[in-house]
Amino acid sequence: MKVLYFAWLKEKTGIGEEDISLPENVTDIEGLIGFLKNRGGGFEKAFSDTSLVRVALNMEHVQVSAAIKDSDEIAFFPPVTGG
């Protein structure tokens, strides 16, 4: 699975993207966030308030309840405002 981090999520995690093997017990984005937070450090900080995190699954905005699989691309980013 490819995981992408944008804006302050990239700054806090220290990486812009990574490939991970999806743990067997992780079946949705909420579970993935929990897995990432458990890494500690910058990941824990980046996902400390998930109300400030938006997510795209294969380039489509989705809720954290969306099911995921190993071949997916997940992108995490802050809310975006227009102007």
N, C-alpha and C positions, 0 to 999 in steps of 0.2 A: 504494500500500500504506500502510495506517495502522500506525504503530509506537507502542506505548505503553510507558512506563517507570514503574516503581513503586518506592517506598521509596528506598533509597540509590542505586539506579540512576538515579532521577529527579534526586537531588541531584548525583550525579557528572556526568551529562550536561548538567544545567542545563535540561532540558525534560521535560515530562510526556507529550507526544505530538507526532508529526509525520507528515506525509504525504511519502513518498518514491517516486520511480520506481525500480522494481527494476532493477538493472543486468542486462544480458543474460546475463552469465556466472554470476549468482547463482541457484541452483535449489533450495537448501535453507536451513534456518535456520542451519546451521553457516557456510555461505557468507555469509549476511546478517551474522552476527556478525563475520566477518572484514572485510567491507565497512565496517561501523560502526567497528570498532577502527582501521581505517586512516584514519579521520577525525582521529585523534589526540586530544589534550587529554583532556577528560572522558570521551569514548567509550572511549579506550584504557584509562583507569583503571577504568571501569565494567565492562569485559569482560576485565580482566587475568586473572581466575581464573573461568573459565566453570563450574567445578564448584559455584560459589556462585550461579549464575543458573538460574532455572527459566523455562520458556517456555510460552505458550499460543498456539495457532493457532486463530483463530476461536472463542475461548473454551473450547478443549479442551486439556488438558495434553498435550504431545508431546515427543519426543526431538529433539535438534538435527539429526538425519538426515531429519526430515520435509520433504517437498517443499513449496515455496511458489510462489505466483503473485501477480501485481500486485493482484488484487482482495482479497487476504487481509488480516486484522488480526492482528498479532503483538504479544503483550504479554510484556515481560520483567520478572521480579520475583525477589526473594530467596526462599529456602526459607521456608516458613511452618510454625510449630510450634503445636500446640494447648496448651491448658492450663486 
